[in-house]
Amino acid sequence: MLAAQRKDHLLAVLAREGRVVAKAAADDLGVSEDAIRRDLRELAEEGRLQRVYGGALPIAAADRPVRERHDLATESKERVARQAVTTILPGSTIVLDAGTTTLAMARLLPSGTDITVITPSPAVALAVAEHSDARVIMIGGELARHSLVAGGGLAMEAIQHLAADVFFVGVTGVDPRHGLTTGELDDAVTKRAIASRCAATVVLASDEKIGAASRYPVLPFEAVAAVITDPLDENPLIQDVLAQIPARA
């Protein structure tokens, strides 16, 4: 079988099953795992899939620049945002990560609850100020063009002086096997630093993120308190994801 035919087969399996297992693909096609791994590596270099240990997953749609994500799974993000807002206690201090789901949360925050919002996102900060009476604290630093979030050394220094009750974190991939991931290394580092300063971390997972994986791990499931998903999303992987969250007394 020609390499082009193998690649077409691998992409078909990915579209049908949501993942490619290298060993299974090699057995199906009667070729070596090395050949399949080479095909997957080349497809990843072409931007057709995301290589992971043992195979491949779809490219996370949420890895696109933030300007291109505003119209992606909008209704699902809105439902996740509404769910998340209901968990915020009066008087609490929360961190809203950068991203379109947290931006939706910012627009839904109630007034009169005496909450404080910390964020590394200028867009989220402005939305909080416009739609609620919450106190707003911004994490400063260099603004990343891709995600429009503050990061770098200045941000890391500021984070070490903060403390919060809940961190609502945005990731680009939520997969039961490959965990919580994002497409930018610096973003992953910043998220981990913020999580270390919060009593609890809650993951926001709209439907396009379930079963997707990006290049850089953010946090293990053991480090998060909850994953909030779209109540209308029937993806069977959701139960596998939720099963990874440790029970807490």
C-alpha positions in Angstrom: 0.0 0.0 0.0 1.3 3.4 -0.9 2.0 6.0 1.8 -0.7 8.3 0.4 -3.3 5.5 0.7 -2.2 4.8 4.3 -2.6 8.4 5.2 -6.1 8.6 3.7 -7.0 5.5 5.7 -5.6 7.1 8.9 -7.5 10.3 8.3 -10.7 8.3 7.7 -10.2 6.4 11.0 -9.6 9.7 12.8 -12.8 11.2 11.3 -14.8 8.1 12.2 -13.5 7.2 15.6 -12.0 10.5 16.9 -8.5 9.0 17.4 -5.9 6.7 15.7 -4.1 4.0 17.7 -0.8 3.3 15.9 -0.7 -0.4 16.8 -4.3 -1.0 15.7 -3.7 0.9 12.4 -0.6 -1.1 11.7 -2.4 -4.4 12.3 -5.3 -3.3 10.1 -3.1 -2.4 7.2 -0.5 -5.1 7.6 2.4 -2.7 7.9 4.9 -1.9 10.7 4.2 0.5 13.5 7.2 2.5 12.4 5.5 3.1 9.0 2.3 4.3 10.7 4.3 6.5 13.1 6.1 8.1 10.2 2.8 8.7 8.4 1.3 10.3 11.5 4.3 12.5 12.0 4.1 13.7 8.4 0.3 14.4 8.7 1.0 16.3 11.9 3.6 18.4 10.2 0.9 19.2 7.5 -1.4 20.3 10.3 -3.9 17.5 9.6 -3.8 15.9 13.1 -2.2 16.1 16.6 0.4 13.4 17.4 0.1 11.9 20.9 1.7 9.0 22.6 0.5 5.8 20.8 -1.3 7.5 18.0 -3.1 10.7 17.1 -6.0 12.9 17.9 -7.8 15.7 16.0 -6.3 19.1 16.0 -8.0 21.1 18.7 -10.3 23.7 17.1 -9.7 25.9 20.1 -6.0 26.2 19.3 -6.9 28.9 16.7 -6.0 32.5 17.4 -8.6 34.1 19.8 -10.0 36.3 17.0 -11.0 33.2 15.1 -12.6 31.5 18.1 -15.4 33.9 18.8 -17.8 32.1 16.5 -16.6 28.6 17.4 -19.2 26.5 19.5 -20.7 29.8 20.7 -23.9 28.3 22.1 -22.0 25.5 23.9 -19.6 28.0 25.4 -22.6 30.1 26.6 -24.2 27.1 28.3 -20.9 26.2 30.0 -20.5 29.8 31.1 -23.9 29.9 32.6 -23.2 26.7 34.5 -19.9 28.1 35.8 -21.4 31.4 37.0 -23.9 29.6 39.2 -21.1 28.1 41.2 -19.6 31.4 42.2 -20.2 32.2 45.9 -20.9 35.8 47.1 -17.8 37.5 48.4 -15.4 35.2 46.7 -12.3 36.0 44.8 -12.1 34.2 41.4 -9.6 34.1 38.5 -11.0 34.2 35.0 -8.6 32.8 32.5 -8.3 34.3 29.0 -10.6 32.8 26.4 -14.0 33.0 24.8 -15.8 30.9 27.5 -14.5 33.1 30.3 -15.4 36.1 28.3 -19.0 34.8 28.2 -18.8 34.3 32.0 -17.6 37.9 32.4 -20.8 39.1 30.7 -23.0 37.0 33.0 -21.6 37.9 36.4 -24.2 39.2 38.8 -23.9 42.5 40.5 -24.3 43.0 44.3 -22.4 39.9 45.2 -19.2 41.6 46.4 -16.9 39.4 44.2 -13.4 40.1 43.1 -12.2 39.0 39.6 -8.5 38.6 38.8 -7.6 38.0 35.1 -4.7 38.1 32.7 -7.0 39.0 29.9 -7.7 42.7 29.0 -10.9 41.7 27.1 -12.2 39.8 30.2 -11.3 42.6 32.5 -13.2 45.1 30.4 -16.2 42.8 30.1 -16.4 42.3 33.9 -16.2 46.1 34.4 -18.9 46.7 31.9 -21.4 44.1 33.0 -21.0 43.9 36.8 -19.9 45.8 39.8 -17.2 43.3 40.7 -13.7 44.5 41.7 -11.3 43.9 38.9 -7.6 43.1 39.3 -5.5 42.6 36.2 -2.4 40.4 35.9 0.1 42.5 33.9 2.8 41.3 31.5 3.6 40.9 27.9 0.5 40.5 25.7 0.6 37.3 23.6 -0.7 38.1 20.1 -2.2 34.6 19.6 -4.3 34.4 22.8 -4.4 38.1 23.9 -3.4 37.1 27.4 -0.6 38.6 29.6 2.3 36.3 30.3 6.0 36.3 30.7 8.2 37.2 33.7 6.2 40.2 34.9 3.0 38.1 34.9 4.7 35.3 36.8 6.0 37.7 39.4 2.5 39.2 39.9 0.9 35.8 40.2 3.1 34.9 43.1 1.5 37.7 45.1 -2.1 36.7 44.5 -4.5 34.4 46.2 -8.0 33.3 45.1 -10.8 30.9 45.9 -11.4 29.5 42.4 -9.6 29.6 39.1 -11.8 29.1 36.0 -9.3 27.8 33.5 -9.7 27.5 29.8 -7.9 24.7 27.9 -8.0 23.7 24.3 -8.1 20.0 24.8 -9.9 17.8 27.3 -9.3 14.1 26.8 -9.6 11.2 29.3 -6.3 9.7 28.2 -4.2 12.7 27.2 -5.5 15.1 29.8 -5.8 18.9 29.9 -3.8 20.5 27.2 -3.2 23.8 25.4 -1.4 24.9 22.2 1.1 27.4 23.7 3.9 26.5 26.1 4.0 29.9 27.9 0.2 29.7 28.3 0.5 26.3 30.0 3.1 27.6 32.4 1.0 30.6 33.3 -2.1 28.5 33.9 -0.1 26.2 36.3 1.3 29.2 38.2 -2.2 30.7 38.6 -3.6 27.3 39.7 -1.0 27.1 42.4 -2.3 30.3 44.0 -6.0 29.2 44.0 -7.8 27.0 46.5 -9.6 25.2 43.6 -9.3 25.0 39.8 -12.4 24.4 37.6 -12.0 23.5 33.9 -14.4 25.0 31.3 -15.0 22.4 28.6 -17.4 23.4 25.7 -18.2 20.6 23.2 -15.3 21.2 20.7 -12.7 20.6 23.4 -13.9 17.1 24.5 -11.7 14.5 23.0 -9.3 17.0 21.5 -5.6 17.3 22.5 -3.0 20.0 22.0 0.7 19.9 22.3 1.4 21.1 25.9 0.0 19.6 29.1 -1.6 22.1 31.6 -2.6 20.2 34.7 -3.3 16.6 35.7 -7.0 15.8 36.4 -6.0 15.1 40.0 -5.2 18.8 40.4 -8.6 20.1 39.4 -11.8 20.3 41.5 -14.3 20.0 38.6 -14.8 20.0 34.8 -17.8 21.9 33.7 -19.2 20.6 30.4 -22.1 21.6 28.1 -25.3 19.9 29.6 -26.5 19.3 26.0 -23.3 17.6 24.9 -23.8 13.9 24.5 -20.2 13.0 23.8 -19.6 9.6 25.6 -16.0 10.8 26.5 -17.5 13.2 29.0 -18.1 10.4 31.5 -14.6 9.1 31.0 -13.3 12.7 31.7 -15.4 13.1 34.8 -14.3 9.8 36.1 -10.7 11.2 36.2 -11.6 13.8 38.8 -10.9 12.6 42.3 -13.8 12.6 44.8 -13.4 15.2 47.5 -14.9 15.2 50.9 
